[in-house]
């Protein structure tokens, strides 16, 4: 029986490429590879904010609690993500305004309890005293902040 031909560099590369493809390691198949570490951290923070019951899944009740009394449609959600993704709203004032508008209901008002929970739970957590100071600075009407 004749000896098998010696493996060529091109043949070795094809075998490695085939193994890589079969493992799912090529072609950007990992969704996290599409984003920077900073972007993944921001998405994770947003996810954790929306996952109110902290079970690792954003369910219907989480969405209701996150949005409060206001409904949010897909276009509004994508617009918020799109502005952030494109580097828009980089002016601090624009960022603050956009953040408050995300909490506003259909009448343009923010329920004080919802914003208090967010301020004390996520990001740089506010203390009870910080929240009291905040509410002393903003107009409050019937438990709501007009936006």
C-alpha distance (Angstrom), angle and dihedral (degrees) to the residues before:
residue distance angle dihedral
X1 . . .
X2 3.79 . .
X3 3.78 119.5 .
X4 3.80 117.6 -100.9
X5 3.78 111.9 -101.1
X6 3.77 114.6 -96.8
X7 3.77 114.1 -99.1
X8 3.78 113.6 -101.7
X9 3.80 123.8 -144.1
X10 3.81 90.0 -111.3
X11 3.81 91.3 51.4
X12 3.82 90.8 49.6
X13 3.79 91.1 50.9
X14 3.82 91.3 51.1
X15 3.81 90.6 51.8
X16 3.83 91.5 49.8
X17 3.81 91.4 47.1
X18 3.80 90.2 49.7
X19 3.82 91.3 50.5
X20 3.81 91.1 47.6
X21 3.81 92.2 50.5
X22 3.79 92.5 48.1
X23 3.80 90.9 52.7
X24 3.78 91.0 51.4
X25 3.79 90.8 -120.3
X26 3.79 99.6 126.1
X27 3.75 136.7 70.1
X28 3.80 98.9 36.3
X29 3.78 94.0 -71.0
X30 3.81 90.9 155.7
X31 3.80 107.9 86.4
X32 3.80 91.2 -151.5
X33 3.82 90.2 62.9
X34 3.81 88.4 68.3
X35 3.80 93.0 66.0
X36 3.79 137.8 50.9
X37 3.79 119.0 -110.9
X38 3.81 88.5 -107.3
X39 3.81 91.4 53.9
X40 3.82 92.0 48.3
X41 3.82 89.2 50.1
X42 3.82 90.2 51.2
X43 3.80 92.2 48.9
X44 3.81 89.8 47.6
X45 3.80 91.0 51.6
X46 3.80 89.7 49.9
X47 3.79 90.7 48.1
X48 3.79 91.8 49.5
X49 3.79 89.6 49.0
X50 3.80 91.1 54.0
X51 3.83 94.8 42.1
X52 3.80 93.2 80.2
X53 3.81 96.7 169.0
X54 3.84 90.8 47.1
X55 3.81 94.9 -131.5
X56 3.81 94.8 130.4
X57 3.81 93.4 -107.8
X58 3.79 129.3 89.6
X59 3.78 103.0 -135.2
X60 3.78 132.9 174.9
X61 3.79 93.6 -86.6
X62 3.83 91.0 50.5
X63 3.79 90.7 53.1
X64 3.80 92.0 47.9
X65 3.81 91.2 50.5
X66 3.79 93.3 45.3
X67 3.79 95.1 49.5
X68 3.79 93.9 39.8
X69 3.77 113.5 -160.1
X70 3.79 92.3 -23.1
X71 3.76 123.5 90.7
X72 3.78 117.5 -134.0
X73 3.76 120.5 -158.9
X74 3.79 128.2 -151.0
X75 3.79 93.0 -102.5
X76 3.80 92.1 55.1
X77 3.81 91.5 48.4
X78 3.80 92.5 48.2
X79 3.79 90.4 46.9
X80 3.82 90.7 55.2
X81 3.80 91.6 48.4
X82 3.81 91.9 42.7
X83 3.78 94.2 53.3
X84 3.78 89.9 49.5
X85 3.82 94.0 44.4
X86 3.81 94.1 49.9
X87 3.76 92.1 50.7
X88 3.78 90.9 -110.1
X89 3.77 123.4 146.6
X90 3.78 90.3 39.3
X91 3.77 93.0 145.9
X92 3.78 105.8 95.5
X93 3.80 91.8 -131.1
X94 3.81 90.9 54.0
X95 3.79 90.8 48.4
X96 3.80 92.2 51.1
X97 3.81 92.8 46.8
X98 3.83 91.6 48.5
X99 3.80 90.7 48.4
X100 3.79 92.7 52.5
X101 3.80 92.3 45.2
X102 3.81 88.7 55.6
X103 3.82 88.1 63.7
X104 3.81 96.0 44.7
X105 3.77 120.3 109.5
X106 3.81 125.2 -137.9
X107 3.82 89.9 -78.4
X108 3.80 92.1 53.8
X109 3.80 94.8 -107.2
X110 3.79 130.4 125.5
X111 3.79 119.7 -141.7
X112 3.81 106.9 -125.7
X113 3.82 93.6 -139.0
X114 3.82 91.6 55.3
X115 3.80 94.9 50.4
X116 3.81 91.0 43.5
X117 3.81 90.7 54.8
X118 3.80 91.4 48.9
X119 3.80 93.4 47.2
X120 3.80 92.8 50.0
X121 3.81 97.4 40.8
X122 3.80 111.0 39.5
X123 3.79 138.8 49.8
X124 3.77 113.4 -14.1
X125 3.80 96.3 5.3
X126 3.79 116.5 -132.0
X127 3.81 121.0 -140.5
X128 3.79 123.3 -128.1
X129 3.82 87.9 -101.5
X130 3.84 91.0 51.1
X131 3.81 90.0 52.9
X132 3.82 91.4 48.3
X133 3.81 89.1 51.9
X134 3.81 90.0 48.3
X135 3.81 93.0 51.8
X136 3.83 89.4 48.2
X137 3.82 88.9 58.8
X138 3.81 99.8 47.3
X139 3.79 129.8 61.6
X140 3.81 111.1 -102.7
X141 3.80 120.8 -166.4
X142 3.80 119.9 -177.4
X143 3.81 93.1 -24.4
X144 3.82 93.1 -47.4
X145 3.79 135.9 100.9
X146 3.82 114.3 -138.9
X147 3.81 111.7 -132.8
